[in-house]
């Protein structure tokens, strides 16, 4: 049985080979190249503010002179710390020199994905509401669904943008050079920048971002706090800042976060979940118009997601302006057009190709993901990474992108609740979906509105990729038809809505003095 | 001598012919939400060795369903799927290559559905599994108990482009795997037998259609998912007499890593899918045909983690012939 032995040996060989395969996962952005900004953007302190009255609304105290004993002692401390770096500290320096704004956006995407799970039903069929005052319980707080996430990304990005503009203002007012420029013996991770170091932009970012994230994701307080402290330590170890640069930056960042948080506490989010009476009145109003009202397809039935999110304050527009840019009515549920569109959904699902399924899954962005706004932040990050932007200019891209996606979320949710239009699977129970069915009315498609707004905004900052952004937005939109959860008109009107809001927000960008 | 009679008479007289038990185990032992060893491996479990040039061809139908599952360690139901049913039709061919080497191939077609909610069922050709069983030793102990030791190795690979990213309705994990197993078989002259094995399944990483996913506390921004390996253990006690053969046993699947399903989350392909399953089979040699056997089986997952609390039934026919 020589042959048999050979076969047995071959089997063993294959097993050994397979067991030694490397299964480790490499994420493309795990190591970002150190950012060497093409420009320090010396005038960023004069760029228009969004929440703050001006760049000096929070005052930064004068730094001590670089010739003084106190600063010299700080320089010595930098050099001592650099000489005693651990491997973990070196890794942290590499991580944060990939740029703080990029890193914090990545961290926020992870937080959104972690908390993007709907509450489980109670035994009696009711659903508990996540409670910010009790974030660790079941359900944990928050449920970072798409509107929650759109708002969260926008608050973090706007607060970062405000804080960095203020930081730039004070940096160029005091003009304290970086430690490496004051003392050539200080080592640097990248070539010493001409950017003044007081207050430290890394510390500003750590302070403002941690405060915002702790508000938005309170159950991850420990992780957020550790990341922020790591960023500040990396600023010193990389030779970009001394202890007083960091202390001033941290204080500035936290103070500006407090101002932005004041806005957040009063923007209407606390009433966004709505209530059973509102749910009934939305349904009754649709029925009174002769339409088939949306019904939850979940068991037990769940209230429409954040049914009152349409009243949350927008960043760049009044409530009346939000309404003015919203789409008109969808086709009546009893119209021939709706019958035709329903047939299109059914036909699509019944004849779905593998490529179409891949597109539906690629853009699913459902529970447990960073949501469609997070997906677009990830897309933006690749372009920001390659554009060699200063931190303040990178923050501007995210601020405009995320303000647009927040403002369109407000308009989109207002429209969804106004028309309370049923999903395809409600009107035709034989339509089964290839992705999870979102638990809120269909018209217009949230994916399409987010994507229209994002593609428009990003095309302004990265015009060379306009066609690509537009194609992505179209693909994100059509993915909802392939998934069996949206009618073609939801997608078409959604993208047009998103594009209008994107253009609106760009008017802010065009006038902010950064060009 | 009572035993599961061979389907075919031996072509050559053998010294102390060993009664071949025919533990055609039913199925779906590693019943999972769609994980490692669903219905694909259903009939690859036994220690049966075929004669040289003997061929067994089987057609099986299996159906498993669950209306409760373990979300991590929490046993629950979910109104948005109701009862999830996985059915399959499988083809299996075993060939005796030599007295000590038997090769088996199996390929199921699988389709899934949920009794409630809006999620679409999935269907397709699942994974081709090839196993080679090599008989290492075959001693007679104390003149009355035959001990058989087998070394088993195999490979499994998806045969269609199904997605693993739609659990619990995906038809499989879409992972390539390599299987190694040490199996033992003990049979005495009164018709009792014992089968047991320990197995390790190495699984390749899988690729999703999306560029990010959350698993094990981390948000991965890549489409590649690390798949933890799987250990399988199985013990079966059986009895054979005349045309009947009845094995009963327990199997345990332990996924060597992976995360729990989070509260109210969907299951994910790399979850830690564990299952302890009881199974029973009945094999009956049809009268007046020397080479056709009816196989029936049932299995139930007693306890698990990130898998359905499933009950499965299998039926099939095995036809034997010489090349």
Interface residues (C-beta under 8 A of the other chain):
Chain A: X1 X3 X4 X5 X7 X8 X10 X11 X12 X14 X15 X17 X18 X19 X21 X23 X24 X25 X26 X27 X28 X29 X106 X109 X110 X113 X114 X117 X118 X119 X120 X121 X138 X139 X140 X297 X298 X299 X300 X349 X354 X357 X358 X359 X361 X362 X363 X364 X367 X368 X369 X370 X375 X378 X425 X431 X432 X433 X434 X436 X437 X484
Chain B: X79 X80 X82 X97 X98 X99 X100 X101 X103 X116 X117 X118 X119 X120 X121 X132 X134 X151 X152 X153 X154 X155 X161 X163 X165 X166 X177 X178 X179 X180 X200 X202 X204 X205 X208 X209 X210 X211 X212 X213 X214 X217 X218 X219 X220 X221 X222 X224 X225 X226 X227 X229 X262 X263 X264 X265 X266
